[in-house]
């Protein structure tokens, strides 16, 4: 199954075919990307136990016999967006609210905080129906606490449905998919049936490297780094990929490389395995670490590193 398809392959033409866009939104770290990957049955969005892992809008396309659901994974919406990078992420997320057929608002099953409230305010003016998804159900110890919590949340907005799920275990996912399908318009599919994302392999390669960095590093460094693919050559049986990891401070360079280059080597190996699985091809990956001071708060640097406002 190809990740990105160029061919306009033949579509099933059904009178009772439904197709539409579904935005997955919420504050950082509620499990939006894990949810997308579970819905698709494969990994498109990178995940880490750190907020703001997702920085771009990513489409995940699920085509069935009678439906094509185009999920839009978005960066976490957050109120304290001080740096240019954070403002970019908020724009990428909120612009996704306008042109979709359904909104899936993800919160944690056991909590509600002011960041959730902030996202709720952003949803107050939207036309699309909103499904409230209470994720991380597997972490709820006192299940009887769930009902009063659900009732309280139901009063906050006119949600189409409230659905408790666990994106990790898959519990409640079928109920969510059914709820989404009921709300989609009857129309022909928009993408070839074998296409799973709108993103290129080059983009995914950079994301896979960034995921390993997010997972391997302490608190401070991950937000101050980004990955740029300088060379992506498809040589038939092998893909030759050269990537630069940009850090914001000279002191971060040594942290990313690690003792005797050990950390960088491990990140490279893990990312390469992900790429080989996703691209169904052998991968030769080379990584460099360079310093670009203050890139995350520099609009021009952001644009040159691929943080463009997508339409």
C-alpha positions as CSV (number, residue, x, y, z in Angstrom):
1,X,0.0,0.0,0.0
2,X,1.6,3.3,-1.0
3,X,1.7,6.2,1.3
4,X,1.5,8.8,-1.4
5,X,0.0,8.0,-4.8
6,X,0.3,10.0,-7.9
7,X,-1.9,7.9,-10.1
8,X,-5.6,8.7,-10.2
9,X,-6.6,5.1,-9.8
10,X,-10.1,4.0,-10.5
11,X,-12.7,4.8,-7.8
12,X,-15.6,2.8,-6.8
13,X,-18.6,4.8,-8.0
14,X,-21.5,4.4,-5.5
15,X,-24.6,6.4,-5.3
16,X,-24.5,5.8,-1.6
17,X,-20.8,6.8,-1.2
18,X,-19.9,9.4,1.5
19,X,-16.7,11.4,1.7
20,X,-15.6,14.4,3.7
21,X,-13.0,16.1,5.9
22,X,-12.8,15.5,9.6
23,X,-10.6,17.8,11.7
24,X,-9.0,16.3,14.9
25,X,-8.5,19.1,17.3
26,X,-7.6,19.7,21.0
27,X,-5.0,21.1,23.3
28,X,-1.5,19.7,23.1
29,X,-0.8,16.1,24.3
30,X,-4.3,14.7,24.4
31,X,-3.5,11.9,21.9
32,X,-4.7,13.3,18.6
33,X,-1.9,11.8,16.5
34,X,-2.2,8.4,18.3
35,X,-5.9,8.5,17.5
36,X,-5.3,9.3,13.8
37,X,-2.8,6.4,13.5
38,X,-5.3,4.0,15.2
39,X,-8.1,5.1,12.8
40,X,-5.9,4.6,9.8
41,X,-4.4,1.3,11.0
42,X,-0.9,2.6,10.3
43,X,1.6,5.3,11.3
44,X,1.3,8.7,9.6
45,X,1.6,11.1,12.4
46,X,4.5,11.1,14.8
47,X,3.8,10.7,18.5
48,X,5.7,11.4,21.8
49,X,4.8,12.0,25.4
50,X,5.5,15.7,24.9
51,X,3.2,18.5,24.0
52,X,3.6,20.1,20.6
53,X,5.0,17.1,18.9
54,X,2.7,17.7,15.9
55,X,3.7,21.0,14.2
56,X,1.9,20.7,10.8
57,X,-1.5,19.8,9.5
58,X,-1.4,16.3,8.1
59,X,-4.1,14.5,6.2
60,X,-4.7,10.8,6.9
61,X,-7.0,9.2,4.3
62,X,-9.1,6.1,5.0
63,X,-10.9,4.7,2.0
64,X,-13.5,2.0,2.4
65,X,-16.1,0.3,0.1
66,X,-18.6,3.1,0.7
67,X,-16.7,5.9,2.3
68,X,-13.6,8.0,2.2
69,X,-12.8,9.8,5.4
70,X,-10.1,12.5,5.2
71,X,-8.8,13.0,8.7
72,X,-6.9,16.3,9.4
73,X,-4.4,15.9,12.3
74,X,-3.7,19.3,13.7
75,X,-1.1,20.8,16.1
76,X,-2.4,21.3,19.7
77,X,-4.1,24.6,20.1
78,X,-2.6,26.5,23.0
79,X,-3.2,29.9,24.6
80,X,0.4,30.9,25.4
81,X,1.7,31.1,21.9
82,X,4.6,33.5,22.3
83,X,7.2,32.3,19.7
84,X,6.6,32.5,16.0
85,X,6.6,28.7,15.8
86,X,3.8,28.5,18.3
87,X,1.8,31.1,16.5
88,X,2.3,29.1,13.2
89,X,1.0,25.9,14.9
90,X,-2.1,27.7,16.3
91,X,-2.8,29.1,12.8
92,X,-2.4,25.6,11.2
93,X,-4.8,24.2,13.7
94,X,-7.5,26.9,13.8
95,X,-7.6,27.3,10.0
96,X,-8.5,23.6,9.8
97,X,-11.8,24.4,11.5
98,X,-13.4,26.3,8.7
99,X,-13.5,23.9,5.8
100,X,-14.3,20.6,7.3
101,X,-17.5,18.5,7.5
102,X,-17.0,17.2,11.1
103,X,-14.8,18.2,14.0
104,X,-13.5,15.7,16.5
105,X,-12.6,17.6,19.7
106,X,-10.3,15.4,21.7
107,X,-9.9,15.8,25.5
108,X,-8.7,13.5,28.2
109,X,-11.3,11.3,29.8
110,X,-10.4,12.1,33.3
111,X,-9.7,15.9,33.2
112,X,-10.7,19.2,31.8
113,X,-8.5,22.3,32.1
114,X,-8.3,25.9,30.9
115,X,-6.5,24.9,27.7
116,X,-9.5,22.7,26.9
117,X,-11.7,25.7,27.6
118,X,-9.5,27.8,25.3
119,X,-10.1,25.2,22.4
120,X,-13.8,25.2,23.2
121,X,-14.0,28.9,22.7
122,X,-12.4,28.5,19.3
123,X,-15.2,26.0,18.4
124,X,-18.0,28.3,19.5
125,X,-18.4,29.9,16.0
126,X,-18.0,26.9,13.8
127,X,-20.7,25.5,11.6
128,X,-19.6,21.8,11.5
129,X,-21.0,19.3,13.9
130,X,-18.6,18.6,16.8
131,X,-18.1,15.2,18.4
132,X,-16.4,15.3,21.8
133,X,-14.0,12.4,22.2
134,X,-12.8,11.5,25.7
135,X,-9.5,9.8,25.1
136,X,-7.2,7.8,27.4
137,X,-10.1,5.7,28.7
138,X,-7.6,3.0,29.6
139,X,-6.1,5.4,32.2
140,X,-9.4,6.0,34.0
141,X,-9.3,4.0,37.2
142,X,-12.7,4.9,38.7
143,X,-15.0,4.2,35.7
144,X,-18.1,5.4,37.8
145,X,-16.6,8.9,37.8
146,X,-16.9,9.0,34.1
147,X,-20.7,9.5,33.9
148,X,-20.9,12.7,36.1
149,X,-17.9,14.0,34.1
150,X,-19.6,13.3,30.8
151,X,-22.8,15.0,32.0
152,X,-20.8,18.1,33.0
153,X,-19.1,18.3,29.6
154,X,-22.3,17.8,27.7
155,X,-23.5,21.1,29.2
156,X,-20.6,23.0,27.8
157,X,-21.7,23.0,24.2
158,X,-24.1,21.3,21.9
159,X,-22.0,18.3,20.9
160,X,-23.4,15.9,18.4
161,X,-22.1,13.0,20.5
162,X,-19.8,12.3,23.4
163,X,-17.7,9.2,22.9
164,X,-15.1,7.7,25.3
165,X,-12.2,6.0,23.6
166,X,-8.7,4.7,24.1
167,X,-6.6,5.6,21.1
168,X,-3.9,3.3,22.5
169,X,-6.0,0.1,22.9
170,X,-8.7,0.8,20.2
171,X,-11.6,0.8,22.7
172,X,-14.5,3.0,21.4
173,X,-12.8,3.5,18.0
174,X,-15.6,1.7,16.0
175,X,-18.3,3.9,17.7
176,X,-16.3,7.0,16.8
177,X,-16.0,5.9,13.1
178,X,-19.7,5.2,12.9
179,X,-20.6,8.6,14.4
180,X,-18.3,10.3,11.8
181,X,-19.7,8.4,8.8
182,X,-23.3,9.4,9.8
183,X,-22.3,13.1,9.4
184,X,-20.4,13.0,6.1
185,X,-22.0,14.2,2.9
186,X,-22.9,11.9,0.0
187,X,-20.3,12.5,-2.6
188,X,-17.6,10.7,-4.6
189,X,-14.1,10.2,-3.2
190,X,-11.6,13.0,-3.5
191,X,-8.4,10.9,-3.4
192,X,-7.2,7.7,-5.1
193,X,-8.1,4.7,-3.1
194,X,-4.5,3.7,-2.4
195,X,-3.4,7.1,-1.1
196,X,-3.1,7.4,2.7
197,X,-1.7,10.9,3.2
198,X,-1.2,14.2,1.3
199,X,2.4,14.4,2.6
200,X,5.5,13.4,0.6
201,X,8.0,10.7,1.7
202,X,10.5,13.5,2.1
203,X,8.2,15.3,4.7
204,X,7.6,12.0,6.5
205,X,11.3,11.2,6.6
206,X,11.9,14.5,8.5
207,X,9.0,13.8,10.8
208,X,10.3,10.3,11.7
209,X,13.7,11.7,12.7
210,X,12.0,14.4,14.7
211,X,9.9,11.9,16.6
212,X,12.9,9.9,17.7
213,X,14.5,13.2,18.9
214,X,11.4,14.2,20.8
215,X,11.3,10.8,22.5
216,X,15.1,10.6,23.3
217,X,15.8,14.0,24.7
218,X,14.9,15.8,27.9
219,X,12.4,18.6,28.4
220,X,14.0,21.6,26.9
221,X,15.8,20.6,23.7
222,X,13.0,19.1,21.5
223,X,11.1,22.4,21.0
224,X,14.4,24.1,20.0
225,X,15.1,21.7,17.1
226,X,13.8,20.9,13.7
227,X,14.8,18.6,10.8
228,X,15.5,19.5,7.2
229,X,16.0,17.0,4.5
230,X,18.8,18.2,2.3
231,X,18.9,15.3,-0.1
232,X,16.3,12.6,-0.9
233,X,17.4,10.4,-3.8
234,X,15.4,7.4,-4.9
235,X,17.9,5.0,-6.4
236,X,15.5,2.1,-7.2
237,X,16.2,-0.4,-4.5
238,X,17.4,2.1,-2.0
239,X,16.6,5.6,-0.8
240,X,19.6,7.8,0.0
241,X,18.6,10.5,2.6
242,X,20.7,13.2,4.0
243,X,19.1,15.2,6.9
244,X,20.2,18.2,9.0
245,X,19.0,18.5,12.6
246,X,18.9,22.2,13.4
247,X,19.2,23.3,17.0
248,X,18.7,26.7,18.4
249,X,21.7,26.9,20.7
250,X,25.3,25.8,20.4
251,X,25.0,24.0,23.8
252,X,22.2,21.8,22.3
253,X,24.5,20.3,19.6
254,X,26.5,18.1,22.0
255,X,23.3,16.9,23.7
256,X,21.8,15.7,20.4
257,X,25.0,14.0,19.3
258,X,25.4,12.3,22.7
259,X,28.5,10.7,24.3
260,X,30.8,9.5,21.5
261,X,28.0,10.2,19.0
262,X,25.9,7.4,20.6
263,X,22.6,9.2,20.8
264,X,22.7,10.5,17.2
265,X,23.5,7.0,16.0
266,X,20.6,5.4,17.9
267,X,18.2,8.1,16.6
268,X,19.4,7.4,13.0
269,X,18.9,3.7,13.4
270,X,15.4,4.0,14.8
271,X,14.3,6.6,12.2
272,X,15.7,4.5,9.4
273,X,13.7,1.4,10.5
274,X,10.5,3.5,10.5
275,X,11.3,4.8,7.0
276,X,11.9,1.4,5.6
277,X,8.6,0.2,7.0
278,X,6.7,3.2,5.7
279,X,8.4,3.5,2.3
280,X,8.7,-0.3,1.7
281,X,12.3,0.2,0.6
282,X,15.9,0.1,1.9
283,X,17.1,3.4,3.3
284,X,20.6,4.8,3.7
285,X,20.3,7.7,6.2
286,X,23.0,10.3,7.1
287,X,22.4,12.8,9.9
288,X,24.2,16.1,10.7
289,X,23.6,18.5,13.6
290,X,24.0,22.2,13.0
291,X,23.2,25.4,14.9
292,X,20.7,28.1,13.6
293,X,20.2,30.4,16.6
294,X,16.7,31.5,17.4
295,X,15.1,29.8,14.4
296,X,11.8,29.1,16.2
297,X,11.1,32.8,16.7
298,X,12.2,34.0,13.3
299,X,9.5,34.1,10.6
300,X,11.9,33.9,7.7
301,X,13.9,31.0,9.1
302,X,10.6,29.2,9.8
303,X,9.5,29.6,6.2
304,X,12.9,28.4,4.9
305,X,12.5,25.3,7.1
306,X,9.1,24.4,5.6
307,X,6.8,26.0,8.1
308,X,4.6,27.7,5.5
309,X,0.9,28.5,6.1
310,X,-0.8,25.7,4.2
311,X,-4.0,26.3,2.4
